[in-house]
């Protein structure tokens, strides 16, 4: 059992989830927070089974993750 930090985004019509600390693109989607989380857990497992444990980018490990909002003049 390995722990991953997972970001879950709520959009108007769906939830999107993705892990931190994996190489490549791994995304889950669902109609609820829980279903997106289950989908991304399945995607993580598939990704590691397919590409191996070398896909885990654990040096350095993600200790914490923060979400910030900032205004940017463009």
C-alpha positions as CSV (number, residue, x, y, z in Angstrom):
1,X,0.0,0.0,0.0
2,X,1.4,3.4,-1.0
3,X,0.0,6.8,-0.2
4,X,-0.4,9.4,-2.9
5,X,-1.5,13.1,-2.7
6,X,-4.4,13.5,-5.0
7,X,-5.9,16.8,-6.3
8,X,-9.6,16.7,-6.9
9,X,-11.1,19.6,-8.9
10,X,-14.8,20.4,-9.1
11,X,-16.0,21.6,-12.4
12,X,-19.6,22.7,-13.4
13,X,-20.4,19.3,-14.8
14,X,-17.8,16.8,-13.4
15,X,-15.0,16.2,-11.0
16,X,-11.4,15.6,-12.2
17,X,-8.7,14.0,-10.0
18,X,-5.0,13.5,-10.5
19,X,-2.1,12.4,-8.3
20,X,1.1,14.3,-7.5
21,X,4.4,12.5,-7.6
22,X,3.8,10.2,-10.7
23,X,5.6,10.5,-14.0
24,X,3.3,10.8,-17.0
25,X,-0.4,11.7,-17.1
26,X,-2.8,10.0,-14.8
27,X,-6.3,11.4,-14.5
28,X,-9.6,10.2,-13.0
29,X,-13.1,11.6,-13.7
30,X,-16.5,11.2,-12.1
31,X,-19.9,12.7,-11.4
32,X,-19.0,13.0,-7.7
33,X,-15.9,13.6,-5.6
34,X,-15.9,10.0,-4.5
35,X,-16.3,8.5,-8.0
36,X,-13.5,10.7,-9.3
37,X,-11.3,9.6,-6.4
38,X,-12.0,5.9,-7.1
39,X,-11.4,6.4,-10.8
40,X,-8.0,8.0,-10.3
41,X,-7.0,5.2,-7.8
42,X,-7.8,2.7,-10.5
43,X,-5.8,4.8,-13.0
44,X,-2.8,5.0,-10.7
45,X,-2.8,1.2,-10.2
46,X,-3.1,0.6,-13.9
47,X,-0.3,3.1,-14.6
48,X,2.1,1.4,-12.2
49,X,1.2,-2.1,-13.3
50,X,1.8,-1.0,-17.0
51,X,4.9,1.1,-16.6
52,X,6.4,-0.1,-13.3
53,X,7.4,1.4,-10.0
54,X,10.0,3.6,-11.8
55,X,7.0,5.9,-12.7
56,X,6.8,6.9,-9.0
57,X,8.7,10.1,-8.7
58,X,9.5,9.9,-5.1
59,X,12.7,11.8,-4.8
60,X,11.9,14.2,-3.2
61,X,8.5,13.0,-2.1
62,X,5.5,15.5,-2.1
63,X,5.1,16.3,1.6
64,X,2.3,18.8,1.3
65,X,0.2,20.3,-1.5
66,X,-1.4,23.8,-1.5
67,X,-4.0,25.4,-3.6
68,X,-3.6,29.2,-4.1
69,X,-5.5,31.8,-6.0
70,X,-3.7,34.8,-7.3
71,X,-4.7,37.7,-9.7
72,X,-2.3,38.1,-12.6
73,X,-2.4,41.1,-14.9
74,X,-2.4,39.8,-18.5
